[in-house]
């Protein structure tokens, strides 16, 4: 298990308040205590990552170690945001896990073609979400060595 000085930060980009709250609760139930920050669309995601707009410092907007990205968001969707993240030299090393309701083969293929690190279809049940967050946390936050 990884030894670290401070917990790795998770940034969740999702416009659905209920999905965000359920995901945070699932992390807690899965005993994942990493801080989870949230943005509600792709525009805000890029502002957060690039310290623009209301995000002026890494103290209020810590660089995430992992991004959970919904696809269907207003203003700028997850596909566009993923392309921008991977095109930016200082951001492309951050793992991006697409976590969305879409199980469309086109979305899955497109996200991997763009460069997503993982693609998770949001589970229908809360128990499924807890299991998914436990496994996600074990893999990305405990096993994998992140930059």
GROMACS elastic network, one bead per residue, 0.5 to 0.9 nm:
[ bonds ]
;  ai    aj funct       b0    kb
    1   142     6  0.57176   500
    1   143     6  0.65314   500
    2   141     6  0.80557   500
    2   142     6  0.54234   500
    2   143     6  0.68229   500
    2   144     6  0.84978   500
    2   145     6  0.80726   500
    3   142     6  0.86819   500
    4     7     6  0.68342   500
    4     8     6  0.83770   500
    6     9     6  0.89871   500
    7    33     6  0.78747   500
    7    34     6  0.54420   500
    7    35     6  0.71917   500
    7   141     6  0.88560   500
    8    34     6  0.59483   500
    8    35     6  0.72321   500
    8    64     6  0.71265   500
    8    65     6  0.56460   500
    8    66     6  0.78909   500
    8   141     6  0.71065   500
    9    34     6  0.59913   500
    9    35     6  0.52802   500
    9    36     6  0.62191   500
    9    37     6  0.75595   500
    9    62     6  0.71033   500
    9    63     6  0.72340   500
    9    65     6  0.53622   500
    9    66     6  0.67447   500
    9    67     6  0.87797   500
   10    34     6  0.68916   500
   10    35     6  0.61666   500
   10    37     6  0.62367   500
   10    38     6  0.84996   500
   10    63     6  0.88030   500
   10    64     6  0.53952   500
   10    65     6  0.60810   500
   10    66     6  0.50103   500
   10    67     6  0.58887   500
   10    68     6  0.73435   500
   11    35     6  0.84496   500
   11    36     6  0.57150   500
   11    38     6  0.56641   500
   11    39     6  0.75722   500
   11    45     6  0.86347   500
   11    62     6  0.89241   500
   11    63     6  0.84723   500
   11    64     6  0.57393   500
   11    65     6  0.79465   500
   11    66     6  0.63322   500
   11    68     6  0.61687   500
   11    69     6  0.83709   500
   12    20     6  0.77096   500
   12    36     6  0.68575   500
   12    37     6  0.61039   500
   12    39     6  0.63550   500
   12    40     6  0.83131   500
   12    45     6  0.87069   500
   12    66     6  0.85306   500
   12    67     6  0.58344   500
   12    69     6  0.61246   500
   12    70     6  0.80761   500
   13    20     6  0.87737   500
   13    37     6  0.86064   500
   13    38     6  0.57989   500
   13    40     6  0.55689   500
   13    41     6  0.61039   500
   13    42     6  0.71686   500
   13    44     6  0.84471   500
   13    45     6  0.64767   500
   13    67     6  0.74308   500
   13    68     6  0.61070   500
   13    70     6  0.59738   500
   13    71     6  0.88615   500
   13    73     6  0.84929   500
   13    78     6  0.81291   500
   14    17     6  0.77285   500
   14    19     6  0.75832   500
   14    20     6  0.67702   500
   14    38     6  0.73080   500
   14    39     6  0.64727   500
   14    41     6  0.63095   500
   14    42     6  0.87198   500
   14    68     6  0.81610   500
   14    69     6  0.66333   500
   14    70     6  0.52625   500
   14    71     6  0.81727   500
   14    72     6  0.82350   500
   14    73     6  0.67587   500
   14    78     6  0.89359   500
   14    99     6  0.89922   500
   14   100     6  0.88533   500
   15    19     6  0.83194   500
   15    20     6  0.80596   500
   15    39     6  0.74538   500
   15    41     6  0.59859   500
   15    70     6  0.79945   500
   15    72     6  0.82762   500
   15    73     6  0.58501   500
   15    74     6  0.75374   500
   16    19     6  0.53532   500
   16    20     6  0.63337   500
   16    21     6  0.88034   500
   16    40     6  0.76137   500
   16    73     6  0.85724   500
   17    20     6  0.51530   500
   17    21     6  0.62110   500
   17    22     6  0.86152   500
   17    40     6  0.87034   500
   18    21     6  0.51237   500
   18    22     6  0.60270   500
   18    23     6  0.84214   500
   19    22     6  0.51803   500
   19    23     6  0.60062   500
   19    24     6  0.86063   500
   20    23     6  0.51552   500
   20    24     6  0.62454   500
   20    25     6  0.86363   500
   20    38     6  0.79316   500
   21    24     6  0.52042   500
   21    25     6  0.61683   500
   21    26     6  0.85260   500
   22    25     6  0.50298   500
   22    26     6  0.59711   500
   22    27     6  0.85622   500
   22   126     6  0.75656   500
   22   129     6  0.80907   500
   22   130     6  0.89102   500
   23    27     6  0.61573   500
   23    28     6  0.86199   500
   23   126     6  0.89437   500
   23   129     6  0.71534   500
   23   130     6  0.78128   500
   23   133     6  0.75349   500
   24    27     6  0.50848   500
   24    28     6  0.62961   500
   24    29     6  0.86732   500
   24    36     6  0.73464   500
   25    28     6  0.50261   500
   25    29     6  0.61186   500
   25    30     6  0.84783   500
   25   130     6  0.81763   500
   26    29     6  0.50184   500
   26    30     6  0.59944   500
   26    31     6  0.85004   500
   26    32     6  0.86002   500
   26   126     6  0.75536   500
   26   127     6  0.82859   500
   26   129     6  0.63443   500
   26   131     6  0.80762   500
   26   132     6  0.86468   500
   26   133     6  0.63751   500
   26   134     6  0.79663   500
   27    31     6  0.61984   500
   27    32     6  0.50583   500
   27    33     6  0.71061   500
   27    34     6  0.84488   500
   27   129     6  0.88812   500
   27   130     6  0.67215   500
   27   133     6  0.57719   500
   27   134     6  0.68298   500
   27   137     6  0.79915   500
   28    32     6  0.55378   500
   28    33     6  0.63366   500
   28   130     6  0.87411   500
   29    32     6  0.75262   500
   29   130     6  0.67768   500
   29   134     6  0.84771   500
   30    33     6  0.87586   500
   30   130     6  0.60880   500
   30   131     6  0.74139   500
   30   133     6  0.67936   500
   30   134     6  0.50352   500
   30   135     6  0.88056   500
   30   137     6  0.83738   500
   31   134     6  0.77093   500
   32    35     6  0.88929   500
   32   133     6  0.83024   500
   32   134     6  0.73314   500
   32   137     6  0.66077   500
   32   138     6  0.86658   500
   32   141     6  0.88612   500
   33    36     6  0.86452   500
   34   141     6  0.86207   500
   37    61     6  0.80025   500
   37    62     6  0.86500   500
   37    64     6  0.85965   500
   38    45     6  0.84549   500
   39    42     6  0.79347   500
   39    43     6  0.88255   500
   39    44     6  0.58044   500
   39    45     6  0.56969   500
   39    48     6  0.77936   500
   40    43     6  0.84191   500
   40    44     6  0.65432   500
   40    45     6  0.74661   500
   40    73     6  0.73505   500
   40    74     6  0.81242   500
   41    44     6  0.54500   500
   41    45     6  0.61706   500
   41    46     6  0.88658   500
   41    70     6  0.85517   500
   41    72     6  0.86581   500
   41    73     6  0.52905   500
   41    74     6  0.57951   500
   41    75     6  0.65381   500
   41    76     6  0.62077   500
   41    77     6  0.67692   500
   41    78     6  0.77588   500
   41    81     6  0.88003   500
   42    46     6  0.62658   500
   42    47     6  0.86017   500
   42    69     6  0.88635   500
   42    73     6  0.69560   500
   42    74     6  0.75220   500
   42    75     6  0.67645   500
   42    77     6  0.55039   500
   42    78     6  0.60114   500
   42    79     6  0.87498   500
   42    80     6  0.74428   500
   42    81     6  0.52694   500
   42    82     6  0.86070   500
   43    46     6  0.53745   500
   43    47     6  0.63041   500
   43    48     6  0.86862   500
   43    74     6  0.86597   500
   43    75     6  0.64707   500
   43    76     6  0.55931   500
   43    77     6  0.83715   500
   43    81     6  0.76075   500
   44    48     6  0.60328   500
   44    49     6  0.85557   500
   44    52     6  0.88941   500
   44    53     6  0.85100   500
   44    76     6  0.87348   500
   45    48     6  0.51332   500
   45    49     6  0.62093   500
   45    50     6  0.85708   500
   45    81     6  0.75152   500
   46    49     6  0.50471   500
   46    50     6  0.59109   500
   46    51     6  0.81472   500
   46    52     6  0.79919   500
   46    81     6  0.70967   500
   46    84     6  0.79701   500
   46    85     6  0.76570   500
   47    50     6  0.52045   500
   47    51     6  0.55857   500
   47    53     6  0.60865   500
   47    54     6  0.78314   500
   47    55     6  0.66823   500
   48    51     6  0.51620   500
   48    52     6  0.64366   500
   48    53     6  0.80203   500
   48    54     6  0.80669   500
   48    55     6  0.55603   500
   48    56     6  0.83822   500
   48    61     6  0.62186   500
   48    62     6  0.86204   500
   48    63     6  0.85233   500
   49    52     6  0.79043   500
   49    55     6  0.84345   500
   49    61     6  0.76583   500
   49    62     6  0.84511   500
   49    63     6  0.67423   500
   49    64     6  0.82369   500
   49    85     6  0.85895   500
   49    91     6  0.76640   500
   50    55     6  0.81719   500
   50    56     6  0.88465   500
   50    91     6  0.87779   500
   51    54     6  0.78200   500
   51    56     6  0.50118   500
   51    57     6  0.62039   500
   51    58     6  0.75001   500
   51    61     6  0.74038   500
   52    55     6  0.52970   500
   52    56     6  0.60563   500
   52    57     6  0.88782   500
   53    56     6  0.69920   500
   55    58     6  0.80496   500
   55    60     6  0.68911   500
   55    61     6  0.62034   500
   56    59     6  0.85784   500
   56    60     6  0.74768   500
   56    61     6  0.76605   500
   57    60     6  0.56957   500
   57    61     6  0.60704   500
   57    62     6  0.77647   500
   58    63     6  0.64915   500
   59    62     6  0.57163   500
   61    64     6  0.83942   500
   63    66     6  0.89689   500
   63    94     6  0.88925   500
   64    67     6  0.66029   500
   64    94     6  0.72023   500
   65    94     6  0.59560   500
   65    95     6  0.70663   500
   65   140     6  0.89653   500
   65   141     6  0.84805   500
   65   146     6  0.70550   500
   65   147     6  0.78462   500
   66    94     6  0.59995   500
   66    95     6  0.52424   500
   66    96     6  0.61360   500
   66    97     6  0.75147   500
   66   140     6  0.76616   500
   66   141     6  0.83761   500
   66   146     6  0.88802   500
   67    94     6  0.71715   500
   67    95     6  0.63025   500
   67    97     6  0.60786   500
   67    98     6  0.81535   500
   68    95     6  0.87650   500
   68    96     6  0.61062   500
   68    98     6  0.58140   500
   68    99     6  0.60592   500
   69    78     6  0.61843   500
   69    79     6  0.89661   500
   69    81     6  0.87560   500
   69    82     6  0.81836   500
   69    96     6  0.68096   500
   69    97     6  0.60618   500
   69    99     6  0.55802   500
   69   100     6  0.74215   500
   70    73     6  0.68862   500
   70    77     6  0.78883   500
   70    78     6  0.56925   500
   70    79     6  0.87595   500
   70    97     6  0.88028   500
   70    98     6  0.59218   500
   70    99     6  0.52823   500
   70   101     6  0.81510   500
   71    77     6  0.56102   500
   71    79     6  0.60507   500
   71    80     6  0.88484   500
   71    81     6  0.89367   500
   71    98     6  0.71297   500
   71    99     6  0.75829   500
   71   100     6  0.60170   500
   71   101     6  0.83908   500
   71   102     6  0.80149   500
   71   107     6  0.86405   500
   72    76     6  0.85963   500
   72    77     6  0.54184   500
   72    78     6  0.62983   500
   72    79     6  0.84347   500
   72   100     6  0.77304   500
   72   101     6  0.87424   500
   72   102     6  0.87088   500
   73    76     6  0.64856   500
   73    78     6  0.66707   500
   74    77     6  0.61505   500
   76    79     6  0.82132   500
   76    80     6  0.63181   500
   76    81     6  0.66828   500
   77    80     6  0.56019   500
   77    81     6  0.63531   500
   77    82     6  0.87064   500
   78    82     6  0.59027   500
   78    83     6  0.85580   500
   78    98     6  0.80867   500
   79    82     6  0.51351   500
   79    83     6  0.63774   500
   79    84     6  0.88041   500
   79   107     6  0.87462   500
   79   110     6  0.82220   500
   79   111     6  0.68266   500
   79   114     6  0.80362   500
   80    83     6  0.52006   500
   80    84     6  0.63683   500
   80    85     6  0.87450   500
   81    84     6  0.50607   500
   81    85     6  0.61165   500
   81    86     6  0.86243   500
   82    85     6  0.51323   500
   82    86     6  0.62085   500
   82    87     6  0.85345   500
   82    96     6  0.77434   500
   82   111     6  0.80116   500
   82   114     6  0.72250   500
   82   115     6  0.77283   500
   82   116     6  0.73178   500
   83    86     6  0.53113   500
   83    87     6  0.61092   500
   83    88     6  0.87821   500
   83   114     6  0.62771   500
   83   115     6  0.79170   500
   84    87     6  0.50673   500
   84    88     6  0.63307   500
   84    91     6  0.89280   500
   84    92     6  0.88562   500
   85    88     6  0.53941   500
   85    89     6  0.83018   500
   85    90     6  0.86102   500
   85    91     6  0.56275   500
   85    92     6  0.56926   500
   85    94     6  0.84832   500
   85    96     6  0.89446   500
   86    89     6  0.73450   500
   86    90     6  0.89520   500
   86    91     6  0.65931   500
   86    93     6  0.79114   500
   86    94     6  0.87277   500
   86   114     6  0.79964   500
   86   115     6  0.71760   500
   86   116     6  0.88211   500
   87    90     6  0.89737   500
   87    91     6  0.79711   500
   87    92     6  0.67297   500
   88    91     6  0.53929   500
   88    92     6  0.59285   500
   89    92     6  0.57588   500
   89    93     6  0.79820   500
   90    93     6  0.72064   500
   90    94     6  0.87241   500
   91    94     6  0.57951   500
   92    95     6  0.76644   500
   92    96     6  0.89047   500
   93    96     6  0.89743   500
   93   146     6  0.86326   500
   93   147     6  0.72241   500
   94   146     6  0.81216   500
   94   147     6  0.78095   500
   95   116     6  0.75518   500
   95   117     6  0.59193   500
   95   118     6  0.84201   500
   95   140     6  0.85906   500
   95   146     6  0.83286   500
   96   115     6  0.84104   500
   96   116     6  0.55527   500
   96   117     6  0.54829   500
   96   118     6  0.69360   500
   96   119     6  0.88130   500
   97   116     6  0.62634   500
   97   117     6  0.56837   500
   97   119     6  0.57579   500
   97   120     6  0.72347   500
   98   108     6  0.89831   500
   98   111     6  0.77581   500
   98   116     6  0.67714   500
   98   117     6  0.78925   500
   98   118     6  0.61422   500
   98   120     6  0.60000   500
   98   121     6  0.81491   500
   99   102     6  0.86830   500
   99   118     6  0.84157   500
   99   119     6  0.60949   500
   99   121     6  0.58130   500
   99   122     6  0.60048   500
  100   103     6  0.80027   500
  100   119     6  0.80190   500
  100   120     6  0.65461   500
  100   121     6  0.52237   500
  100   122     6  0.53704   500
  101   120     6  0.84148   500
  101   121     6  0.53359   500
  101   122     6  0.51627   500
  101   123     6  0.79626   500
  101   124     6  0.88248   500
  102   105     6  0.86643   500
  102   107     6  0.71266   500
  102   108     6  0.82298   500
  102   121     6  0.62978   500
  102   122     6  0.80788   500
  103   106     6  0.85825   500
  103   107     6  0.72495   500
  103   108     6  0.70436   500
  103   120     6  0.86523   500
  103   121     6  0.60532   500
  103   122     6  0.89750   500
  104   107     6  0.53411   500
  104   108     6  0.64224   500
  104   109     6  0.87140   500
  105   108     6  0.51026   500
  105   109     6  0.60207   500
  105   110     6  0.83608   500
  106   109     6  0.52277   500
  106   110     6  0.58786   500
  106   111     6  0.84752   500
  107   110     6  0.50982   500
  107   111     6  0.60315   500
  107   112     6  0.86065   500
  108   111     6  0.53749   500
  108   112     6  0.64029   500
  108   113     6  0.86362   500
  108   119     6  0.67625   500
  109   112     6  0.53265   500
  109   113     6  0.60749   500
  109   114     6  0.86523   500
  110   114     6  0.61382   500
  110   115     6  0.86088   500
  110   116     6  0.89643   500
  111   114     6  0.51142   500
  111   115     6  0.62560   500
  111   116     6  0.54578   500
  111   117     6  0.87467   500
  111   118     6  0.86708   500
  111   119     6  0.76850   500
  112   117     6  0.71677   500
  112   118     6  0.76257   500
  112   119     6  0.78721   500
  113   116     6  0.75243   500
  115   118     6  0.89127   500
  116   119     6  0.71104   500
  120   123     6  0.84033   500
  120   132     6  0.84379   500
  121   124     6  0.89554   500
  122   125     6  0.88952   500
  122   128     6  0.85164   500
  122   129     6  0.69957   500
  122   132     6  0.84452   500
  123   126     6  0.73712   500
  123   127     6  0.83761   500
  123   128     6  0.53175   500
  123   129     6  0.53119   500
  123   130     6  0.89871   500
  123   132     6  0.76484   500
  124   127     6  0.86465   500
  124   128     6  0.68157   500
  124   129     6  0.74735   500
  125   128     6  0.51082   500
  125   129     6  0.63381   500
  125   130     6  0.87766   500
  126   130     6  0.62136   500
  126   131     6  0.86236   500
  127   130     6  0.51323   500
  127   131     6  0.62580   500
  127   132     6  0.86139   500
  128   131     6  0.51038   500
  128   132     6  0.60970   500
  128   133     6  0.85997   500
  129   133     6  0.60712   500
  129   134     6  0.84657   500
  130   133     6  0.51581   500
  130   134     6  0.60530   500
  130   135     6  0.86151   500
  131   134     6  0.50893   500
  131   135     6  0.62222   500
  131   136     6  0.84847   500
  132   135     6  0.52221   500
  132   136     6  0.59559   500
  132   137     6  0.84394   500
  133   137     6  0.58521   500
  133   138     6  0.83676   500
  134   137     6  0.51493   500
  134   138     6  0.60887   500
  134   139     6  0.86081   500
  135   138     6  0.50452   500
  135   139     6  0.60983   500
  135   140     6  0.84559   500
  136   139     6  0.52819   500
  136   140     6  0.58590   500
  136   141     6  0.76385   500
  137   140     6  0.54391   500
  137   141     6  0.50513   500
  137   142     6  0.67276   500
  137   143     6  0.88081   500
  138   141     6  0.57500   500
  138   142     6  0.50275   500
  138   143     6  0.63143   500
  138   144     6  0.86753   500
  139   142     6  0.57697   500
  139   143     6  0.50291   500
  139   144     6  0.61085   500
  140   143     6  0.62188   500
  140   144     6  0.53785   500
  140   145     6  0.80897   500
  140   146     6  0.80959   500
  141   144     6  0.65673   500
  141   145     6  0.81962   500
  141   146     6  0.82599   500
  142   145     6  0.79430   500
